[in-house]
Amino acid sequence: MAVFIKYWAKVHDLTGTGKLTNYALTMMIIFYFQQPHVAILPSVVWLQRDSANDYIVDFWNTGFMCKKEFFPPTKNRANIAELLGGFFKYYSLFNFDELIVCPYLGFPIKKMVFQDLYALPNEFDRYRCNVLQGNVLPLRLNTPMCVQDPFEQSHNVASAITMRLAGDLKEYFKFTATAFEEDKNNNYAEFLKIILLQKPKLIRNKSQPEFRVNLFPRIISAIDSPDWKTVARDMIFTIFEKMLKIKLGKVEEKVNPDTMKEKEKYSGLLTKAIWKRKQLNKLYSIMNLNFQQRQERITEEILNIDQIDLNIMFQLVLTFSHEPRSVVLSLRWLSGEGEDYREFGKFFLTITQSWFMHQLRVQYGSGIDKDKNDLQESDPNESLDSDDDSPSSGEARKESEDREASPTTPSPTTPSPTTPSPTDNRKGSPSPPSSDTK
């Protein structure tokens, strides 16, 4: 049965890199067999009752009792077709938004339970201790599907699944469960043929734009470290996880063998309109805080006072190039309100380079511009009015492309030395003296 389900998933392109893994699918099959109405397999916690079987690897108990003769007897007499249909029917009704597939306990557990370590059942004492002691990160819950590894309990083995793929899986589960019910009177004669050769009609939401920011070689060259990728990645994570309070979870990492470009994909969840910072920036600018502290405090304030909750899933893609060194950040929509995503995307375009450059200044000194090919950076504070003055995504992308084509082009906000002052329309008239001219 497990072999057939894996084949079914492969036929419909539901498994593979960045999709549902065979391991996750196997855990889902085992979990179905653990359900009371099926009762073919015991839970992992039952198999680990005897501490004599314990085998600790990287803080986790990977041992279990494996003598089949001691397993609890099963009264299930269903045939393969009935088990297959039952599997698809079970997951067609499963509430992935609120529940975790938990083979360790053998029954679903609510995601909200894992938000409070001290509210967890006693069976998760090892998980609680590992998280509190900093041995592992907490289980990722902000994903469309959560399938918990029964041994490495902090690992969501379905974390790579996007919102779109999760929606597709649900439609396939429903379609297959319906085919099973409709072919019941025919003794399931056409069931396998139907579910392998036919597919459901998938609903596709209107696509959203991708927002892209280039950290050009003239910027990355300022990183005075052989491990420049780690430095750049850490600075990007500082922007998202510290300044904007958005946790990023790695989805995929791969290298293009032809171009040798390295691509890393992360997923994130946006819950508040953190781009609306204009008024708070004015308030916090008078406080004795450095730039990063100020952005962190502003974000915390928005998270605390904003009454409107968002649920925007996005993907952040980092592409590292080596010759010459550069990084491209791409923001991709996965799910949620499109208009709010576009506002966040415009904010992302507005602040990313300047906030990254600010970190470079802090880490490598104020003389970085002169030492590193005359790097230019706009005032980080200027980017915080994005709720009022942000360029459209098309304008910002075009401006980014123009900068790449002409790195020495002056900023639109800074008049060229040879350009007459906009306040003087007379041909050949000199520009008025600056305010600091003596």
ZIDALIN-V669588 format. One line per field, one symbol per residue. phi: phi as a letter, one per 20 degrees, with the letter a starting at -180 (. if undefined). Layout:
phi: ???
//
This chain:
phi: .ffffffgffgeledpfmcfeffffffffgfffefgfdldcefffffdfeffefbeclmdedeafceffefffddfcfefffffffffffefdfeffdddfcffenbfcfgffffcgeeffffdgffgffffemfbefffdecfccdeffdefedefdfffeffffffgfffffffffffffeffelmfdgffffeddbfeeedfffdfedccdefgfeffffebfefffffffffffffeefdldfddfdbbbcffeemfdccdcdbcddcefeedgfffffffeeecfgffffffffgfffedfeeedbdeccdddddddcefacddcdcfdaofffffffffffgffdfffffffffffedofeffffcllfdcffgffeeeffddffffffffffffffffcgefffgedffgeefffeceffnfffffffefe
//
